[in-house]
Amino acid sequence: MQLGPVEILLILLVILLLFGAKKLPELARSIGQSAKEFKKGLQEGEEKKEEPKA
């Protein structure tokens, strides 16, 4: 199931109505920080995996 441009616009409109225009930048910032922390955690996990076991 793929989303077309109409469906994406509808989803964005619903999000705008639910959270309001003032909350959207804050919401986007928190999602960006969460993604950054997730990627950092994945990298740390890979680094620990690659360490030779004594």
mmCIF file of the N, C-alpha and C atoms, coordinates in Angstrom:
data_MODEL
# 
_entry.id   MODEL 
# 
loop_
_atom_site.group_PDB 
_atom_site.id 
_atom_site.type_symbol 
_atom_site.label_atom_id 
_atom_site.label_alt_id 
_atom_site.label_comp_id 
_atom_site.label_asym_id 
_atom_site.label_entity_id 
_atom_site.label_seq_id 
_atom_site.pdbx_PDB_ins_code 
_atom_site.Cartn_x 
_atom_site.Cartn_y 
_atom_site.Cartn_z 
_atom_site.occupancy 
_atom_site.B_iso_or_equiv 
_atom_site.pdbx_formal_charge 
_atom_site.auth_seq_id 
_atom_site.auth_comp_id 
_atom_site.auth_asym_id 
_atom_site.auth_atom_id 
_atom_site.pdbx_PDB_model_num 
ATOM 1   N N  . MET A 1 1  ? 0.840  -1.181  0.000  1.00 0.00 ? 1  MET A N  1 
ATOM 2   C CA . MET A 1 1  ? 0.000  0.000   0.000  1.00 0.00 ? 1  MET A CA 1 
ATOM 3   C C  . MET A 1 1  ? 0.884  1.243   0.000  1.00 0.00 ? 1  MET A C  1 
ATOM 4   N N  . GLN A 1 2  ? 0.792  2.015   -1.034 1.00 0.00 ? 2  GLN A N  1 
ATOM 5   C CA . GLN A 1 2  ? 1.587  3.232   -1.153 1.00 0.00 ? 2  GLN A CA 1 
ATOM 6   C C  . GLN A 1 2  ? 0.694  4.450   -0.958 1.00 0.00 ? 2  GLN A C  1 
ATOM 7   N N  . LEU A 1 3  ? 1.279  5.483   -0.364 1.00 0.00 ? 3  LEU A N  1 
ATOM 8   C CA . LEU A 1 3  ? 0.547  6.726   -0.157 1.00 0.00 ? 3  LEU A CA 1 
ATOM 9   C C  . LEU A 1 3  ? 0.808  7.676   -1.311 1.00 0.00 ? 3  LEU A C  1 
ATOM 10  N N  . GLY A 1 4  ? -0.246 8.216   -1.845 1.00 0.00 ? 4  GLY A N  1 
ATOM 11  C CA . GLY A 1 4  ? -0.117 9.203   -2.902 1.00 0.00 ? 4  GLY A CA 1 
ATOM 12  C C  . GLY A 1 4  ? -0.067 10.598  -2.312 1.00 0.00 ? 4  GLY A C  1 
ATOM 13  N N  . PRO A 1 5  ? 0.099  11.593  -3.151 1.00 0.00 ? 5  PRO A N  1 
ATOM 14  C CA . PRO A 1 5  ? 0.200  12.968  -2.655 1.00 0.00 ? 5  PRO A CA 1 
ATOM 15  C C  . PRO A 1 5  ? -1.073 13.452  -1.950 1.00 0.00 ? 5  PRO A C  1 
ATOM 16  N N  . VAL A 1 6  ? -2.216 13.001  -2.387 1.00 0.00 ? 6  VAL A N  1 
ATOM 17  C CA . VAL A 1 6  ? -3.474 13.417  -1.754 1.00 0.00 ? 6  VAL A CA 1 
ATOM 18  C C  . VAL A 1 6  ? -3.561 12.856  -0.337 1.00 0.00 ? 6  VAL A C  1 
ATOM 19  N N  . GLU A 1 7  ? -3.194 11.612  -0.164 1.00 0.00 ? 7  GLU A N  1 
ATOM 20  C CA . GLU A 1 7  ? -3.232 10.998  1.162  1.00 0.00 ? 7  GLU A CA 1 
ATOM 21  C C  . GLU A 1 7  ? -2.250 11.664  2.115  1.00 0.00 ? 7  GLU A C  1 
ATOM 22  N N  . ILE A 1 8  ? -1.055 11.988  1.614  1.00 0.00 ? 8  ILE A N  1 
ATOM 23  C CA . ILE A 1 8  ? -0.049 12.647  2.450  1.00 0.00 ? 8  ILE A CA 1 
ATOM 24  C C  . ILE A 1 8  ? -0.545 14.027  2.880  1.00 0.00 ? 8  ILE A C  1 
ATOM 25  N N  . LEU A 1 9  ? -1.131 14.779  1.964  1.00 0.00 ? 9  LEU A N  1 
ATOM 26  C CA . LEU A 1 9  ? -1.668 16.092  2.316  1.00 0.00 ? 9  LEU A CA 1 
ATOM 27  C C  . LEU A 1 9  ? -2.787 15.985  3.340  1.00 0.00 ? 9  LEU A C  1 
ATOM 28  N N  . LEU A 1 10 ? -3.622 14.977  3.199  1.00 0.00 ? 10 LEU A N  1 
ATOM 29  C CA . LEU A 1 10 ? -4.715 14.765  4.152  1.00 0.00 ? 10 LEU A CA 1 
ATOM 30  C C  . LEU A 1 10 ? -4.163 14.450  5.539  1.00 0.00 ? 10 LEU A C  1 
ATOM 31  N N  . ILE A 1 11 ? -3.143 13.622  5.610  1.00 0.00 ? 11 ILE A N  1 
ATOM 32  C CA . ILE A 1 11 ? -2.518 13.285  6.892  1.00 0.00 ? 11 ILE A CA 1 
ATOM 33  C C  . ILE A 1 11 ? -1.900 14.534  7.519  1.00 0.00 ? 11 ILE A C  1 
ATOM 34  N N  . LEU A 1 12 ? -1.200 15.338  6.722  1.00 0.00 ? 12 LEU A N  1 
ATOM 35  C CA . LEU A 1 12 ? -0.596 16.570  7.235  1.00 0.00 ? 12 LEU A CA 1 
ATOM 36  C C  . LEU A 1 12 ? -1.654 17.547  7.726  1.00 0.00 ? 12 LEU A C  1 
ATOM 37  N N  . LEU A 1 13 ? -2.774 17.628  7.036  1.00 0.00 ? 13 LEU A N  1 
ATOM 38  C CA . LEU A 1 13 ? -3.864 18.501  7.451  1.00 0.00 ? 13 LEU A CA 1 
ATOM 39  C C  . LEU A 1 13 ? -4.441 18.050  8.787  1.00 0.00 ? 13 LEU A C  1 
ATOM 40  N N  . VAL A 1 14 ? -4.630 16.760  8.963  1.00 0.00 ? 14 VAL A N  1 
ATOM 41  C CA . VAL A 1 14 ? -5.151 16.230  10.229 1.00 0.00 ? 14 VAL A CA 1 
ATOM 42  C C  . VAL A 1 14 ? -4.170 16.516  11.366 1.00 0.00 ? 14 VAL A C  1 
ATOM 43  N N  . ILE A 1 15 ? -2.879 16.340  11.110 1.00 0.00 ? 15 ILE A N  1 
ATOM 44  C CA . ILE A 1 15 ? -1.865 16.638  12.129 1.00 0.00 ? 15 ILE A CA 1 
ATOM 45  C C  . ILE A 1 15 ? -1.901 18.119  12.486 1.00 0.00 ? 15 ILE A C  1 
ATOM 46  N N  . LEU A 1 16 ? -2.033 18.971  11.490 1.00 0.00 ? 16 LEU A N  1 
ATOM 47  C CA . LEU A 1 16 ? -2.110 20.409  11.729 1.00 0.00 ? 16 LEU A CA 1 
ATOM 48  C C  . LEU A 1 16 ? -3.323 20.753  12.584 1.00 0.00 ? 16 LEU A C  1 
ATOM 49  N N  . LEU A 1 17 ? -4.444 20.126  12.300 1.00 0.00 ? 17 LEU A N  1 
ATOM 50  C CA . LEU A 1 17 ? -5.652 20.391  13.077 1.00 0.00 ? 17 LEU A CA 1 
ATOM 51  C C  . LEU A 1 17 ? -5.537 19.871  14.507 1.00 0.00 ? 17 LEU A C  1 
ATOM 52  N N  . LEU A 1 18 ? -4.895 18.731  14.684 1.00 0.00 ? 18 LEU A N  1 
ATOM 53  C CA . LEU A 1 18 ? -4.771 18.146  16.017 1.00 0.00 ? 18 LEU A CA 1 
ATOM 54  C C  . LEU A 1 18 ? -3.809 18.924  16.905 1.00 0.00 ? 18 LEU A C  1 
ATOM 55  N N  . PHE A 1 19 ? -2.671 19.308  16.385 1.00 0.00 ? 19 PHE A N  1 
ATOM 56  C CA . PHE A 1 19 ? -1.633 19.906  17.203 1.00 0.00 ? 19 PHE A CA 1 
ATOM 57  C C  . PHE A 1 19 ? -1.586 21.426  17.119 1.00 0.00 ? 19 PHE A C  1 
ATOM 58  N N  . GLY A 1 20 ? -2.093 22.004  16.071 1.00 0.00 ? 20 GLY A N  1 
ATOM 59  C CA . GLY A 1 20 ? -2.060 23.449  15.921 1.00 0.00 ? 20 GLY A CA 1 
ATOM 60  C C  . GLY A 1 20 ? -0.743 23.913  15.325 1.00 0.00 ? 20 GLY A C  1 
ATOM 61  N N  . ALA A 1 21 ? -0.760 25.096  14.749 1.00 0.00 ? 21 ALA A N  1 
ATOM 62  C CA . ALA A 1 21 ? 0.407  25.617  14.042 1.00 0.00 ? 21 ALA A CA 1 
ATOM 63  C C  . ALA A 1 21 ? 1.551  25.946  14.996 1.00 0.00 ? 21 ALA A C  1 
ATOM 64  N N  . LYS A 1 22 ? 1.261  26.314  16.226 1.00 0.00 ? 22 LYS A N  1 
ATOM 65  C CA . LYS A 1 22 ? 2.311  26.685  17.169 1.00 0.00 ? 22 LYS A CA 1 
ATOM 66  C C  . LYS A 1 22 ? 3.059  25.471  17.694 1.00 0.00 ? 22 LYS A C  1 
ATOM 67  N N  . LYS A 1 23 ? 2.416  24.334  17.762 1.00 0.00 ? 23 LYS A N  1 
ATOM 68  C CA . LYS A 1 23 ? 3.042  23.130  18.313 1.00 0.00 ? 23 LYS A CA 1 
ATOM 69  C C  . LYS A 1 23 ? 3.833  22.342  17.273 1.00 0.00 ? 23 LYS A C  1 
ATOM 70  N N  . LEU A 1 24 ? 3.590  22.562  15.999 1.00 0.00 ? 24 LEU A N  1 
ATOM 71  C CA . LEU A 1 24 ? 4.250  21.774  14.956 1.00 0.00 ? 24 LEU A CA 1 
ATOM 72  C C  . LEU A 1 24 ? 5.778  21.904  14.955 1.00 0.00 ? 24 LEU A C  1 
ATOM 73  N N  . PRO A 1 25 ? 6.364  23.097  15.063 1.00 0.00 ? 25 PRO A N  1 
ATOM 74  C CA . PRO A 1 25 ? 7.832  23.163  15.103 1.00 0.00 ? 25 PRO A CA 1 
ATOM 75  C C  . PRO A 1 25 ? 8.419  22.426  16.305 1.00 0.00 ? 25 PRO A C  1 
ATOM 76  N N  . GLU A 1 26 ? 7.746  22.545  17.449 1.00 0.00 ? 26 GLU A N  1 
ATOM 77  C CA . GLU A 1 26 ? 8.206  21.838  18.650 1.00 0.00 ? 26 GLU A CA 1 
ATOM 78  C C  . GLU A 1 26 ? 8.111  20.330  18.448 1.00 0.00 ? 26 GLU A C  1 
ATOM 79  N N  . LEU A 1 27 ? 7.045  19.873  17.847 1.00 0.00 ? 27 LEU A N  1 
ATOM 80  C CA . LEU A 1 27 ? 6.857  18.452  17.577 1.00 0.00 ? 27 LEU A CA 1 
ATOM 81  C C  . LEU A 1 27 ? 7.914  17.938  16.598 1.00 0.00 ? 27 LEU A C  1 
ATOM 82  N N  . ALA A 1 28 ? 8.184  18.693  15.545 1.00 0.00 ? 28 ALA A N  1 
ATOM 83  C CA . ALA A 1 28 ? 9.196  18.299  14.564 1.00 0.00 ? 28 ALA A CA 1 
ATOM 84  C C  . ALA A 1 28 ? 10.583 18.257  15.197 1.00 0.00 ? 28 ALA A C  1 
ATOM 85  N N  . ARG A 1 29 ? 10.872 19.216  16.064 1.00 0.00 ? 29 ARG A N  1 
ATOM 86  C CA . ARG A 1 29 ? 12.167 19.251  16.741 1.00 0.00 ? 29 ARG A CA 1 
ATOM 87  C C  . ARG A 1 29 ? 12.340 18.020  17.634 1.00 0.00 ? 29 ARG A C  1 
ATOM 88  N N  . SER A 1 30 ? 11.306 17.642  18.357 1.00 0.00 ? 30 SER A N  1 
ATOM 89  C CA . SER A 1 30 ? 11.412 16.480  19.240 1.00 0.00 ? 30 SER A CA 1 
ATOM 90  C C  . SER A 1 30 ? 11.541 15.181  18.449 1.00 0.00 ? 30 SER A C  1 
ATOM 91  N N  . ILE A 1 31 ? 10.886 15.101  17.317 1.00 0.00 ? 31 ILE A N  1 
ATOM 92  C CA . ILE A 1 31 ? 11.023 13.917  16.463 1.00 0.00 ? 31 ILE A CA 1 
ATOM 93  C C  . ILE A 1 31 ? 12.447 13.832  15.909 1.00 0.00 ? 31 ILE A C  1 
ATOM 94  N N  . GLY A 1 32 ? 13.007 14.972  15.515 1.00 0.00 ? 32 GLY A N  1 
ATOM 95  C CA . GLY A 1 32 ? 14.379 15.005  15.020 1.00 0.00 ? 32 GLY A CA 1 
ATOM 96  C C  . GLY A 1 32 ? 15.383 14.586  16.084 1.00 0.00 ? 32 GLY A C  1 
ATOM 97  N N  . GLN A 1 33 ? 15.184 15.054  17.313 1.00 0.00 ? 33 GLN A N  1 
ATOM 98  C CA . GLN A 1 33 ? 16.078 14.670  18.407 1.00 0.00 ? 33 GLN A CA 1 
ATOM 99  C C  . GLN A 1 33 ? 15.954 13.183  18.707 1.00 0.00 ? 33 GLN A C  1 
ATOM 100 N N  . SER A 1 34 ? 14.755 12.655  18.654 1.00 0.00 ? 34 SER A N  1 
ATOM 101 C CA . SER A 1 34 ? 14.551 11.227  18.893 1.00 0.00 ? 34 SER A CA 1 
ATOM 102 C C  . SER A 1 34 ? 15.248 10.385  17.831 1.00 0.00 ? 34 SER A C  1 
ATOM 103 N N  . ALA A 1 35 ? 15.149 10.797  16.574 1.00 0.00 ? 35 ALA A N  1 
ATOM 104 C CA . ALA A 1 35 ? 15.808 10.076  15.488 1.00 0.00 ? 35 ALA A CA 1 
ATOM 105 C C  . ALA A 1 35 ? 17.320 10.124  15.652 1.00 0.00 ? 35 ALA A C  1 
ATOM 106 N N  . LYS A 1 36 ? 17.841 11.278  16.076 1.00 0.00 ? 36 LYS A N  1 
ATOM 107 C CA . LYS A 1 36 ? 19.280 11.428  16.290 1.00 0.00 ? 36 LYS A CA 1 
ATOM 108 C C  . LYS A 1 36 ? 19.756 10.500  17.403 1.00 0.00 ? 36 LYS A C  1 
ATOM 109 N N  . GLU A 1 37 ? 19.026 10.437  18.501 1.00 0.00 ? 37 GLU A N  1 
ATOM 110 C CA . GLU A 1 37 ? 19.383 9.556   19.613 1.00 0.00 ? 37 GLU A CA 1 
ATOM 111 C C  . GLU A 1 37 ? 19.298 8.088   19.205 1.00 0.00 ? 37 GLU A C  1 
ATOM 112 N N  . PHE A 1 38 ? 18.316 7.752   18.392 1.00 0.00 ? 38 PHE A N  1 
ATOM 113 C CA . PHE A 1 38 ? 18.156 6.378   17.926 1.00 0.00 ? 38 PHE A CA 1 
ATOM 114 C C  . PHE A 1 38 ? 19.349 5.954   17.076 1.00 0.00 ? 38 PHE A C  1 
ATOM 115 N N  . LYS A 1 39 ? 19.763 6.821   16.150 1.00 0.00 ? 39 LYS A N  1 
ATOM 116 C CA . LYS A 1 39 ? 20.913 6.525   15.299 1.00 0.00 ? 39 LYS A CA 1 
ATOM 117 C C  . LYS A 1 39 ? 22.188 6.410   16.125 1.00 0.00 ? 39 LYS A C  1 
ATOM 118 N N  . LYS A 1 40 ? 22.329 7.285   17.122 1.00 0.00 ? 40 LYS A N  1 
ATOM 119 C CA . LYS A 1 40 ? 23.492 7.247   18.004 1.00 0.00 ? 40 LYS A CA 1 
ATOM 120 C C  . LYS A 1 40 ? 23.533 5.920   18.759 1.00 0.00 ? 40 LYS A C  1 
ATOM 121 N N  . GLY A 1 41 ? 22.382 5.476   19.233 1.00 0.00 ? 41 GLY A N  1 
ATOM 122 C CA . GLY A 1 41 ? 22.301 4.197   19.937 1.00 0.00 ? 41 GLY A CA 1 
ATOM 123 C C  . GLY A 1 41 ? 22.656 3.027   19.033 1.00 0.00 ? 41 GLY A C  1 
ATOM 124 N N  . LEU A 1 42 ? 22.231 3.075   17.788 1.00 0.00 ? 42 LEU A N  1 
ATOM 125 C CA . LEU A 1 42 ? 22.568 2.012   16.841 1.00 0.00 ? 42 LEU A CA 1 
ATOM 126 C C  . LEU A 1 42 ? 24.059 1.964   16.586 1.00 0.00 ? 42 LEU A C  1 
ATOM 127 N N  . GLN A 1 43 ? 24.676 3.122   16.430 1.00 0.00 ? 43 GLN A N  1 
ATOM 128 C CA . GLN A 1 43 ? 26.118 3.180   16.193 1.00 0.00 ? 43 GLN A CA 1 
ATOM 129 C C  . GLN A 1 43 ? 26.891 2.657   17.397 1.00 0.00 ? 43 GLN A C  1 
ATOM 130 N N  . GLU A 1 44 ? 26.467 3.012   18.602 1.00 0.00 ? 44 GLU A N  1 
ATOM 131 C CA . GLU A 1 44 ? 27.136 2.531   19.804 1.00 0.00 ? 44 GLU A CA 1 
ATOM 132 C C  . GLU A 1 44 ? 27.000 1.013   19.926 1.00 0.00 ? 44 GLU A C  1 
ATOM 133 N N  . GLY A 1 45 ? 25.841 0.501   19.560 1.00 0.00 ? 45 GLY A N  1 
ATOM 134 C CA . GLY A 1 45 ? 25.633 -0.941  19.600 1.00 0.00 ? 45 GLY A CA 1 
ATOM 135 C C  . GLY A 1 45 ? 26.533 -1.669  18.618 1.00 0.00 ? 45 GLY A C  1 
ATOM 136 N N  . GLU A 1 46 ? 26.726 -1.108  17.433 1.00 0.00 ? 46 GLU A N  1 
ATOM 137 C CA . GLU A 1 46 ? 27.600 -1.723  16.438 1.00 0.00 ? 46 GLU A CA 1 
ATOM 138 C C  . GLU A 1 46 ? 29.060 -1.663  16.882 1.00 0.00 ? 46 GLU A C  1 
ATOM 139 N N  . GLU A 1 47 ? 29.452 -0.562  17.526 1.00 0.00 ? 47 GLU A N  1 
ATOM 140 C CA . GLU A 1 47 ? 30.822 -0.420  18.006 1.00 0.00 ? 47 GLU A CA 1 
ATOM 141 C C  . GLU A 1 47 ? 31.118 -1.473  19.082 1.00 0.00 ? 47 GLU A C  1 
ATOM 142 N N  . LYS A 1 48 ? 30.180 -1.686  19.978 1.00 0.00 ? 48 LYS A N  1 
ATOM 143 C CA . LYS A 1 48 ? 30.373 -2.673  21.035 1.00 0.00 ? 48 LYS A CA 1 
ATOM 144 C C  . LYS A 1 48 ? 30.431 -4.082  20.440 1.00 0.00 ? 48 LYS A C  1 
ATOM 145 N N  . LYS A 1 49 ? 29.679 -4.290  19.392 1.00 0.00 ? 49 LYS A N  1 
ATOM 146 C CA . LYS A 1 49 ? 29.629 -5.595  18.737 1.00 0.00 ? 49 LYS A CA 1 
ATOM 147 C C  . LYS A 1 49 ? 30.976 -5.923  18.070 1.00 0.00 ? 49 LYS A C  1 
ATOM 148 N N  . GLU A 1 50 ? 31.629 -4.894  17.523 1.00 0.00 ? 50 GLU A N  1 
ATOM 149 C CA . GLU A 1 50 ? 32.882 -5.080  16.791 1.00 0.00 ? 50 GLU A CA 1 
ATOM 150 C C  . GLU A 1 50 ? 34.091 -5.230  17.701 1.00 0.00 ? 50 GLU A C  1 
ATOM 151 N N  . GLU A 1 51 ? 33.974 -4.865  18.982 1.00 0.00 ? 51 GLU A N  1 
ATOM 152 C CA . GLU A 1 51 ? 35.113 -4.963  19.904 1.00 0.00 ? 51 GLU A CA 1 
ATOM 153 C C  . GLU A 1 51 ? 35.508 -6.430  20.081 1.00 0.00 ? 51 GLU A C  1 
ATOM 154 N N  . PRO A 1 52 ? 36.807 -6.711  20.027 1.00 0.00 ? 52 PRO A N  1 
ATOM 155 C CA . PRO A 1 52 ? 37.246 -8.105  20.225 1.00 0.00 ? 52 PRO A CA 1 
ATOM 156 C C  . PRO A 1 52 ? 37.010 -8.529  21.675 1.00 0.00 ? 52 PRO A C  1 
ATOM 157 N N  . LYS A 1 53 ? 36.589 -9.771  21.827 1.00 0.00 ? 53 LYS A N  1 
ATOM 158 C CA . LYS A 1 53 ? 36.335 -10.280 23.166 1.00 0.00 ? 53 LYS A CA 1 
ATOM 159 C C  . LYS A 1 53 ? 37.626 -10.860 23.739 1.00 0.00 ? 53 LYS A C  1 
ATOM 160 N N  . ALA A 1 54 ? 37.911 -10.493 24.984 1.00 0.00 ? 54 ALA A N  1 
ATOM 161 C CA . ALA A 1 54 ? 39.156 -10.927 25.613 1.00 0.00 ? 54 ALA A CA 1 
ATOM 162 C C  . ALA A 1 54 ? 39.031 -12.298 26.242 1.00 0.00 ? 54 ALA A C  1 
# 
